[in-house]
Amino acid sequence: MHAPNIRLVETSRLLPTEEHYPDRAERLVRDIASCGVWTTPILVLDQHYIVLDGHHRLQASRTLRLDRIPCLLVAAGSPDLSLSCWRVVASSYPDE
């Protein structure tokens, strides 16, 4: 395992890849504002600043108008990175 590459990245450079739940992001806004501490870096692909994990934290940072936030940068080919997808698919068959 390689040493973590945690950097402060400008929020304007981060590219989200999924939507977020506004209520959850707002809860994070309150938590961050009341504690005054950022506890978990956002997981980001290093070349293009694509957000892999942390969309609610990203939205909270933008709501708080933070210029930069801690990000864990990873390379797409890194052996430390494993990507997977999960999908909930509704049945297209009518109930009988």
N, C-alpha and C positions, 0 to 999 in steps of 0.2 A: 504494500500500500504506500502511495506517495504522500508526502506532506501536504496538508490542505492548503489550497491557494485561496485565501480569503482576502478580498479587497473591497474598498469602498468604491461603489460604482454609481454614476449619476443615474437617477431614476428615469430621466428622459431617454436614456440609451437602452433600457430594458424592454424587451419585446414579449408581451404575454402571449400564451398559446391556448388559453382557455378562459372561460368566463369565471366570475366569482359570485358568491352569495353576498349581497350588500349588507345584510344583518351581521354576518360573520365578520366582514371587513370592518364594520362600524364598531363591533365589540373590541376588535384589535386596536382600533384608533383610541378608544377609551383606555384600554390596558397600557398601551405604549405611552400615552399622554400622562396617565397617573403615575406610572412607575418611572418614566424618564429613561428607560433602558430598552435597548433592542437586544433580544436574547438569541434569536436564531437566524443565521444568514439565509438568503434566498439561494436556491440551487440554479445555476445559470451555465449554459454552454458558453465557453470562453471566447470563441471567435466572433459570434454575432449577437451575443448577449440575449439569447433566447431563454426565457424563464421555463425551467423544467418543473420546479416546485416552489410554491410561495406566492401564488397569485393573490391571496387575501392580504398577505403582508405587503406586497407591492402596492395594492390599492390603498391600504392604510397609510403607507408612506406618502403616497400622492395626495391623499386627503389632508395629511398633516403638513404638506408642502415641504417635505424633506428633500434636500438637493441630492444627497448621496446616502446609500444604505449598504450594510455589509452583505456581500455575495460570495458564495462558495463557487468559484469558477472551475469547471471541468471540461476536459477535451472530449470530443465525440468518440474518439477511439480509445479512451482511457480504460484500462482493465478494472479501474475502481468504479466504473459506471455501468449499471445494468438498467436498460430501458424496457418497460413492458407497457401493455395497454390493457385496460379493462373496459368492457362495454356492456351496458344493459340494453338488451334488445327486446322490444315488445313483440309478442307473437302477431303475425299477420293473418292467422287463421281465426275465423269467427268461432265463438264458443258454441258447442253443440249441446 
